Amino acid sequence: MAIFSQTSTGSPALRPPALRLPSLRHLGPNWYATVMGTAIVATAGAALPVEVPGLRTGLVAVWALSALLLVLVLTARAGHWVLHRDQGLAHLGDPAVAPFHGCMSMALLAVGTGTLVVGRDVIGHPAAVVVDVLLFTAGTATALGAAVAIPYLMVVRHRPDPGTASPVWLLPLVAPMVSAAVGPLLVPELSPGQGREALLLACYAMFGLSLLATLMVLPLVFARLVHQGPLPLALTPTLFLVLGPLGQSTTAVNQLADMAPGAVAAPYASALGAFAVLYGVPVMGFALLWLALSAALVVRAMRRGMGFTMTWWGFTFPVGTCVTGAAGLARHTGLDAYTWLAVALYALLVTAWAVAGVRTLGGLFSGVLLAAPRPPRPATVRTT
């Protein structure tokens, strides 16, 4: 029902309603990071090799929140494509935004895994398996699609300038690694035989796919930092995205090693267990090096006035993968050092998630996060 008011001439005029829904036009694929960052809090907490009273109840609540966020973001993104298809196509053509399309698959996979390891306390194991199978299938399909489509667009359409490589480029490439890390949880749900072995080896194939693609991009990212200097302030948190393939690959080899004895022959199963340690220990060492370097650059950026943007969600999911990676190494090495490393990283994860969540809510209520990008300020010329 229209609401009218009288103008000075006595003619009725439309009066805007008191409450207006935010526009979806500028809601990009980066919003899936809120789902990923929330879901990893639940799954990483469940993977911790220590018992904390009351933790499980909190993890169930966080998992439920991540599932709700997934529904909301999926609905909002569908509305974005229906109402603002031109903007959706523009996002695909924007080299700064297109890589974030890899986040949808990781959001699906993260919530699916959370359902299986945490949500089963609420909906039961059989239902949790069904949900995880559906989300794993959809997430893996979109992950493989993004891993091909986004690099294709970069080659034939985006054509970024030399020296402009960004950690964001890793997003579509790390998505298959997430499938490789969470897929092993479904291996025991299959009957012994070809099905189990096929799923296990398919996860190893996605591990290799993502790892080799990541190794092509990482030197470009570091070369940009060395030759061009630190990233712009708003993009500095994206340095944490490099932790994603490092922590997730360590998680993957440990999860695959856990499930190998029931899926492949004995000689290979023991070899895969050894590979989990031989690969995971040095990669986790490099992850800690990159974490220290990234943290130093973030502190530098904050001292120079870095404000909140959605890139702050980069502090969550990548750190969470390092938690699960350290927890896997704790299982396979028996070292207490990895146990406490997992606990310390989890504390960092929860802190980052809480800060990013509160700042995101504030940006939503103020309308800043869904507003159109500000045009550059026009230059002024002094005439006197």
Contacts in CASP RR format, 6 or more apart in sequence:
PFRMAT RR
TARGET T0000
AUTHOR 0000-0000-0000
METHOD contacts of the structure
MODEL  1
MAIFSQTSTGSPALRPPALRLPSLRHLGPNWYATVMGTAIVATAGAALPV
EVPGLRTGLVAVWALSALLLVLVLTARAGHWVLHRDQGLAHLGDPAVAPF
HGCMSMALLAVGTGTLVVGRDVIGHPAAVVVDVLLFTAGTATALGAAVAI
PYLMVVRHRPDPGTASPVWLLPLVAPMVSAAVGPLLVPELSPGQGREALL
LACYAMFGLSLLATLMVLPLVFARLVHQGPLPLALTPTLFLVLGPLGQST
TAVNQLADMAPGAVAAPYASALGAFAVLYGVPVMGFALLWLALSAALVVR
AMRRGMGFTMTWWGFTFPVGTCVTGAAGLARHTGLDAYTWLAVALYALLV
TAWAVAGVRTLGGLFSGVLLAAPRPPRPATVRTT
2 14 0 8 1.000
3 14 0 8 1.000
3 15 0 8 1.000
3 17 0 8 1.000
4 12 0 8 1.000
4 13 0 8 1.000
4 14 0 8 1.000
4 15 0 8 1.000
5 12 0 8 1.000
5 13 0 8 1.000
5 15 0 8 1.000
6 12 0 8 1.000
6 13 0 8 1.000
7 13 0 8 1.000
22 364 0 8 1.000
22 367 0 8 1.000
22 370 0 8 1.000
23 370 0 8 1.000
24 76 0 8 1.000
24 79 0 8 1.000
24 80 0 8 1.000
24 83 0 8 1.000
24 84 0 8 1.000
24 370 0 8 1.000
25 80 0 8 1.000
25 83 0 8 1.000
25 84 0 8 1.000
25 87 0 8 1.000
25 372 0 8 1.000
26 87 0 8 1.000
26 370 0 8 1.000
26 371 0 8 1.000
26 372 0 8 1.000
26 373 0 8 1.000
27 76 0 8 1.000
27 77 0 8 1.000
27 80 0 8 1.000
27 370 0 8 1.000
28 77 0 8 1.000
28 80 0 8 1.000
28 88 0 8 1.000
28 91 0 8 1.000
28 97 0 8 1.000
28 100 0 8 1.000
29 77 0 8 1.000
29 91 0 8 1.000
29 97 0 8 1.000
29 100 0 8 1.000
29 101 0 8 1.000
29 102 0 8 1.000
29 103 0 8 1.000
29 104 0 8 1.000
30 97 0 8 1.000
30 100 0 8 1.000
30 103 0 8 1.000
30 310 0 8 1.000
30 313 0 8 1.000
31 73 0 8 1.000
31 76 0 8 1.000
31 77 0 8 1.000
31 310 0 8 1.000
32 73 0 8 1.000
32 77 0 8 1.000
32 100 0 8 1.000
32 102 0 8 1.000
32 103 0 8 1.000
32 104 0 8 1.000
32 106 0 8 1.000
32 107 0 8 1.000
33 100 0 8 1.000
33 103 0 8 1.000
33 107 0 8 1.000
33 310 0 8 1.000
33 313 0 8 1.000
33 314 0 8 1.000
33 316 0 8 1.000
33 317 0 8 1.000
34 69 0 8 1.000
34 73 0 8 1.000
34 313 0 8 1.000
34 356 0 8 1.000
34 357 0 8 1.000
34 360 0 8 1.000
35 66 0 8 1.000
35 69 0 8 1.000
35 70 0 8 1.000
35 73 0 8 1.000
35 107 0 8 1.000
35 110 0 8 1.000
35 111 0 8 1.000
36 103 0 8 1.000
36 106 0 8 1.000
36 107 0 8 1.000
36 110 0 8 1.000
36 313 0 8 1.000
36 316 0 8 1.000
36 317 0 8 1.000
37 66 0 8 1.000
37 110 0 8 1.000
37 313 0 8 1.000
37 316 0 8 1.000
37 317 0 8 1.000
37 320 0 8 1.000
37 353 0 8 1.000
37 356 0 8 1.000
38 62 0 8 1.000
38 65 0 8 1.000
38 66 0 8 1.000
38 69 0 8 1.000
38 316 0 8 1.000
38 353 0 8 1.000
39 62 0 8 1.000
39 63 0 8 1.000
39 66 0 8 1.000
39 70 0 8 1.000
39 107 0 8 1.000
39 110 0 8 1.000
39 111 0 8 1.000
39 112 0 8 1.000
39 113 0 8 1.000
39 114 0 8 1.000
40 110 0 8 1.000
40 316 0 8 1.000
40 317 0 8 1.000
40 320 0 8 1.000
40 321 0 8 1.000
40 323 0 8 1.000
40 349 0 8 1.000
41 59 0 8 1.000
41 62 0 8 1.000
41 66 0 8 1.000
41 316 0 8 1.000
41 320 0 8 1.000
41 349 0 8 1.000
41 350 0 8 1.000
41 353 0 8 1.000
42 59 0 8 1.000
42 60 0 8 1.000
42 62 0 8 1.000
42 63 0 8 1.000
42 66 0 8 1.000
42 114 0 8 1.000
42 117 0 8 1.000
42 118 0 8 1.000
43 110 0 8 1.000
43 113 0 8 1.000
43 114 0 8 1.000
43 117 0 8 1.000
43 118 0 8 1.000
43 324 0 8 1.000
44 320 0 8 1.000
44 323 0 8 1.000
44 324 0 8 1.000
44 327 0 8 1.000
44 346 0 8 1.000
44 349 0 8 1.000
45 55 0 8 1.000
45 59 0 8 1.000
45 323 0 8 1.000
45 346 0 8 1.000
46 56 0 8 1.000
46 59 0 8 1.000
46 114 0 8 1.000
46 117 0 8 1.000
46 118 0 8 1.000
47 117 0 8 1.000
47 323 0 8 1.000
47 324 0 8 1.000
47 327 0 8 1.000
47 328 0 8 1.000
47 342 0 8 1.000
48 55 0 8 1.000
48 323 0 8 1.000
48 327 0 8 1.000
48 342 0 8 1.000
48 343 0 8 1.000
48 346 0 8 1.000
49 327 0 8 1.000
49 328 0 8 1.000
49 330 0 8 1.000
49 331 0 8 1.000
49 338 0 8 1.000
49 339 0 8 1.000
49 342 0 8 1.000
50 339 0 8 1.000
50 343 0 8 1.000
56 118 0 8 1.000
56 121 0 8 1.000
59 118 0 8 1.000
60 118 0 8 1.000
60 119 0 8 1.000
60 121 0 8 1.000
60 122 0 8 1.000
63 111 0 8 1.000
63 114 0 8 1.000
63 115 0 8 1.000
63 118 0 8 1.000
63 119 0 8 1.000
64 119 0 8 1.000
64 122 0 8 1.000
66 110 0 8 1.000
66 111 0 8 1.000
66 114 0 8 1.000
67 111 0 8 1.000
67 115 0 8 1.000
70 107 0 8 1.000
70 108 0 8 1.000
70 111 0 8 1.000
73 107 0 8 1.000
77 104 0 8 1.000
80 87 0 8 1.000
80 88 0 8 1.000
81 88 0 8 1.000
91 97 0 8 1.000
91 98 0 8 1.000
91 101 0 8 1.000
92 98 0 8 1.000
92 101 0 8 1.000
92 153 0 8 1.000
93 153 0 8 1.000
93 157 0 8 1.000
93 158 0 8 1.000
95 154 0 8 1.000
95 158 0 8 1.000
95 160 0 8 1.000
96 166 0 8 1.000
96 168 0 8 1.000
98 150 0 8 1.000
98 153 0 8 1.000
98 154 0 8 1.000
98 158 0 8 1.000
99 150 0 8 1.000
99 166 0 8 1.000
99 168 0 8 1.000
99 169 0 8 1.000
99 170 0 8 1.000
99 171 0 8 1.000
99 172 0 8 1.000
100 168 0 8 1.000
100 171 0 8 1.000
101 146 0 8 1.000
101 149 0 8 1.000
101 150 0 8 1.000
101 171 0 8 1.000
101 172 0 8 1.000
102 142 0 8 1.000
102 143 0 8 1.000
102 146 0 8 1.000
102 150 0 8 1.000
102 171 0 8 1.000
102 172 0 8 1.000
102 175 0 8 1.000
103 171 0 8 1.000
104 139 0 8 1.000
104 142 0 8 1.000
104 146 0 8 1.000
105 138 0 8 1.000
105 139 0 8 1.000
105 140 0 8 1.000
105 141 0 8 1.000
105 142 0 8 1.000
105 143 0 8 1.000
105 146 0 8 1.000
105 175 0 8 1.000
105 178 0 8 1.000
105 179 0 8 1.000
106 139 0 8 1.000
106 143 0 8 1.000
106 171 0 8 1.000
106 174 0 8 1.000
106 175 0 8 1.000
106 178 0 8 1.000
106 317 0 8 1.000
108 135 0 8 1.000
108 136 0 8 1.000
108 138 0 8 1.000
108 139 0 8 1.000
108 142 0 8 1.000
109 135 0 8 1.000
109 136 0 8 1.000
109 139 0 8 1.000
109 140 0 8 1.000
109 143 0 8 1.000
109 175 0 8 1.000
109 178 0 8 1.000
109 179 0 8 1.000
109 182 0 8 1.000
110 178 0 8 1.000
110 182 0 8 1.000
110 317 0 8 1.000
111 135 0 8 1.000
112 131 0 8 1.000
112 132 0 8 1.000
112 135 0 8 1.000
112 136 0 8 1.000
112 182 0 8 1.000
113 132 0 8 1.000
113 136 0 8 1.000
113 182 0 8 1.000
113 185 0 8 1.000
114 132 0 8 1.000
115 123 0 8 1.000
115 128 0 8 1.000
115 131 0 8 1.000
115 132 0 8 1.000
115 135 0 8 1.000
116 128 0 8 1.000
116 129 0 8 1.000
116 131 0 8 1.000
116 132 0 8 1.000
116 185 0 8 1.000
116 186 0 8 1.000
117 185 0 8 1.000
119 128 0 8 1.000
120 127 0 8 1.000
120 128 0 8 1.000
123 131 0 8 1.000
129 186 0 8 1.000
129 189 0 8 1.000
132 185 0 8 1.000
132 186 0 8 1.000
133 186 0 8 1.000
133 189 0 8 1.000
136 179 0 8 1.000
136 182 0 8 1.000
136 183 0 8 1.000
136 186 0 8 1.000
139 175 0 8 1.000
139 179 0 8 1.000
140 176 0 8 1.000
140 179 0 8 1.000
140 206 0 8 1.000
142 175 0 8 1.000
143 172 0 8 1.000
143 175 0 8 1.000
143 176 0 8 1.000
143 178 0 8 1.000
143 179 0 8 1.000
143 206 0 8 1.000
144 176 0 8 1.000
144 206 0 8 1.000
146 172 0 8 1.000
146 175 0 8 1.000
147 172 0 8 1.000
147 173 0 8 1.000
147 175 0 8 1.000
147 176 0 8 1.000
147 209 0 8 1.000
147 210 0 8 1.000
147 213 0 8 1.000
149 172 0 8 1.000
150 172 0 8 1.000
151 172 0 8 1.000
151 173 0 8 1.000
151 213 0 8 1.000
154 160 0 8 1.000
154 169 0 8 1.000
163 220 0 8 1.000
163 223 0 8 1.000
163 224 0 8 1.000
163 227 0 8 1.000
163 228 0 8 1.000
164 224 0 8 1.000
165 217 0 8 1.000
165 220 0 8 1.000
165 221 0 8 1.000
165 223 0 8 1.000
165 224 0 8 1.000
166 221 0 8 1.000
166 224 0 8 1.000
166 231 0 8 1.000
166 235 0 8 1.000
166 238 0 8 1.000
167 221 0 8 1.000
167 238 0 8 1.000
167 239 0 8 1.000
167 240 0 8 1.000
167 241 0 8 1.000
167 242 0 8 1.000
168 235 0 8 1.000
168 238 0 8 1.000
168 241 0 8 1.000
169 217 0 8 1.000
169 220 0 8 1.000
169 221 0 8 1.000
170 214 0 8 1.000
170 217 0 8 1.000
170 218 0 8 1.000
170 221 0 8 1.000
170 241 0 8 1.000
170 242 0 8 1.000
170 244 0 8 1.000
170 245 0 8 1.000
171 241 0 8 1.000
173 210 0 8 1.000
173 213 0 8 1.000
173 214 0 8 1.000
173 217 0 8 1.000
173 245 0 8 1.000
174 210 0 8 1.000
174 214 0 8 1.000
174 241 0 8 1.000
174 244 0 8 1.000
174 245 0 8 1.000
174 248 0 8 1.000
175 210 0 8 1.000
176 206 0 8 1.000
176 209 0 8 1.000
176 210 0 8 1.000
177 206 0 8 1.000
177 207 0 8 1.000
177 210 0 8 1.000
177 211 0 8 1.000
177 214 0 8 1.000
177 244 0 8 1.000
177 245 0 8 1.000
177 248 0 8 1.000
177 249 0 8 1.000
177 252 0 8 1.000
178 248 0 8 1.000
179 203 0 8 1.000
179 206 0 8 1.000
180 203 0 8 1.000
180 204 0 8 1.000
180 206 0 8 1.000
180 207 0 8 1.000
180 208 0 8 1.000
180 210 0 8 1.000
180 248 0 8 1.000
180 249 0 8 1.000
180 252 0 8 1.000
180 256 0 8 1.000
181 203 0 8 1.000
181 248 0 8 1.000
181 249 0 8 1.000
181 251 0 8 1.000
181 252 0 8 1.000
181 255 0 8 1.000
181 321 0 8 1.000
181 324 0 8 1.000
182 255 0 8 1.000
183 199 0 8 1.000
183 203 0 8 1.000
183 255 0 8 1.000
184 199 0 8 1.000
184 200 0 8 1.000
184 203 0 8 1.000
184 252 0 8 1.000
184 255 0 8 1.000
184 256 0 8 1.000
184 258 0 8 1.000
184 259 0 8 1.000
185 255 0 8 1.000
185 259 0 8 1.000
186 199 0 8 1.000
187 196 0 8 1.000
187 199 0 8 1.000
187 200 0 8 1.000
187 259 0 8 1.000
187 262 0 8 1.000
187 263 0 8 1.000
188 196 0 8 1.000
188 259 0 8 1.000
188 262 0 8 1.000
190 196 0 8 1.000
190 199 0 8 1.000
192 262 0 8 1.000
193 263 0 8 1.000
196 259 0 8 1.000
196 262 0 8 1.000
196 263 0 8 1.000
197 263 0 8 1.000
197 264 0 8 1.000
199 263 0 8 1.000
200 256 0 8 1.000
200 259 0 8 1.000
200 260 0 8 1.000
200 263 0 8 1.000
200 264 0 8 1.000
201 264 0 8 1.000
203 252 0 8 1.000
203 256 0 8 1.000
204 256 0 8 1.000
207 249 0 8 1.000
207 252 0 8 1.000
207 253 0 8 1.000
207 256 0 8 1.000
210 245 0 8 1.000
210 249 0 8 1.000
211 245 0 8 1.000
211 249 0 8 1.000
214 245 0 8 1.000
214 249 0 8 1.000
218 242 0 8 1.000
221 242 0 8 1.000
225 231 0 8 1.000
230 236 0 8 1.000
230 297 0 8 1.000
230 300 0 8 1.000
230 301 0 8 1.000
231 238 0 8 1.000
231 239 0 8 1.000
231 297 0 8 1.000
233 301 0 8 1.000
233 304 0 8 1.000
233 305 0 8 1.000
233 306 0 8 1.000
233 307 0 8 1.000
234 306 0 8 1.000
234 307 0 8 1.000
234 309 0 8 1.000
234 311 0 8 1.000
235 311 0 8 1.000
236 297 0 8 1.000
236 298 0 8 1.000
236 300 0 8 1.000
236 301 0 8 1.000
236 306 0 8 1.000
236 311 0 8 1.000
237 298 0 8 1.000
237 309 0 8 1.000
237 311 0 8 1.000
237 312 0 8 1.000
237 314 0 8 1.000
237 315 0 8 1.000
238 311 0 8 1.000
238 314 0 8 1.000
239 290 0 8 1.000
239 293 0 8 1.000
239 294 0 8 1.000
239 297 0 8 1.000
239 298 0 8 1.000
240 291 0 8 1.000
240 294 0 8 1.000
240 298 0 8 1.000
240 314 0 8 1.000
240 315 0 8 1.000
240 318 0 8 1.000
240 319 0 8 1.000
241 314 0 8 1.000
241 318 0 8 1.000
242 290 0 8 1.000
242 294 0 8 1.000
242 318 0 8 1.000
243 287 0 8 1.000
243 290 0 8 1.000
243 291 0 8 1.000
243 294 0 8 1.000
243 318 0 8 1.000
243 319 0 8 1.000
243 321 0 8 1.000
243 322 0 8 1.000
244 317 0 8 1.000
244 318 0 8 1.000
244 321 0 8 1.000
244 322 0 8 1.000
246 283 0 8 1.000
246 284 0 8 1.000
246 286 0 8 1.000
246 287 0 8 1.000
246 290 0 8 1.000
246 321 0 8 1.000
246 322 0 8 1.000
247 283 0 8 1.000
247 284 0 8 1.000
247 287 0 8 1.000
247 318 0 8 1.000
247 320 0 8 1.000
247 321 0 8 1.000
247 322 0 8 1.000
247 324 0 8 1.000
247 325 0 8 1.000
248 321 0 8 1.000
248 324 0 8 1.000
249 279 0 8 1.000
249 280 0 8 1.000
249 283 0 8 1.000
250 279 0 8 1.000
250 280 0 8 1.000
250 283 0 8 1.000
250 284 0 8 1.000
250 287 0 8 1.000
250 321 0 8 1.000
250 322 0 8 1.000
250 325 0 8 1.000
250 326 0 8 1.000
250 328 0 8 1.000
250 329 0 8 1.000
251 321 0 8 1.000
251 324 0 8 1.000
251 325 0 8 1.000
251 328 0 8 1.000
253 272 0 8 1.000
253 275 0 8 1.000
253 276 0 8 1.000
253 279 0 8 1.000
253 280 0 8 1.000
254 276 0 8 1.000
254 280 0 8 1.000
254 325 0 8 1.000
254 328 0 8 1.000
254 329 0 8 1.000
254 331 0 8 1.000
254 332 0 8 1.000
255 328 0 8 1.000
256 272 0 8 1.000
256 276 0 8 1.000
257 272 0 8 1.000
257 273 0 8 1.000
257 275 0 8 1.000
257 276 0 8 1.000
257 332 0 8 1.000
258 331 0 8 1.000
260 268 0 8 1.000
260 269 0 8 1.000
260 272 0 8 1.000
260 273 0 8 1.000
261 269 0 8 1.000
262 269 0 8 1.000
263 269 0 8 1.000
264 272 0 8 1.000
273 332 0 8 1.000
276 328 0 8 1.000
276 329 0 8 1.000
276 332 0 8 1.000
277 329 0 8 1.000
277 332 0 8 1.000
277 333 0 8 1.000
280 325 0 8 1.000
280 329 0 8 1.000
281 329 0 8 1.000
281 333 0 8 1.000
284 322 0 8 1.000
284 325 0 8 1.000
284 326 0 8 1.000
284 329 0 8 1.000
287 322 0 8 1.000
291 319 0 8 1.000
291 322 0 8 1.000
298 306 0 8 1.000
308 359 0 8 1.000
308 363 0 8 1.000
310 360 0 8 1.000
310 369 0 8 1.000
312 352 0 8 1.000
312 355 0 8 1.000
312 356 0 8 1.000
312 359 0 8 1.000
313 356 0 8 1.000
313 360 0 8 1.000
314 356 0 8 1.000
315 352 0 8 1.000
315 355 0 8 1.000
315 356 0 8 1.000
316 349 0 8 1.000
316 352 0 8 1.000
316 353 0 8 1.000
316 356 0 8 1.000
319 345 0 8 1.000
319 348 0 8 1.000
319 349 0 8 1.000
319 352 0 8 1.000
320 345 0 8 1.000
320 346 0 8 1.000
320 349 0 8 1.000
322 345 0 8 1.000
323 342 0 8 1.000
323 345 0 8 1.000
323 346 0 8 1.000
323 349 0 8 1.000
325 342 0 8 1.000
326 338 0 8 1.000
326 339 0 8 1.000
326 341 0 8 1.000
326 342 0 8 1.000
326 345 0 8 1.000
327 338 0 8 1.000
327 339 0 8 1.000
327 342 0 8 1.000
328 338 0 8 1.000
329 335 0 8 1.000
329 338 0 8 1.000
330 336 0 8 1.000
330 338 0 8 1.000
330 339 0 8 1.000
330 341 0 8 1.000
330 342 0 8 1.000
360 369 0 8 1.000
363 369 0 8 1.000
364 370 0 8 1.000
END
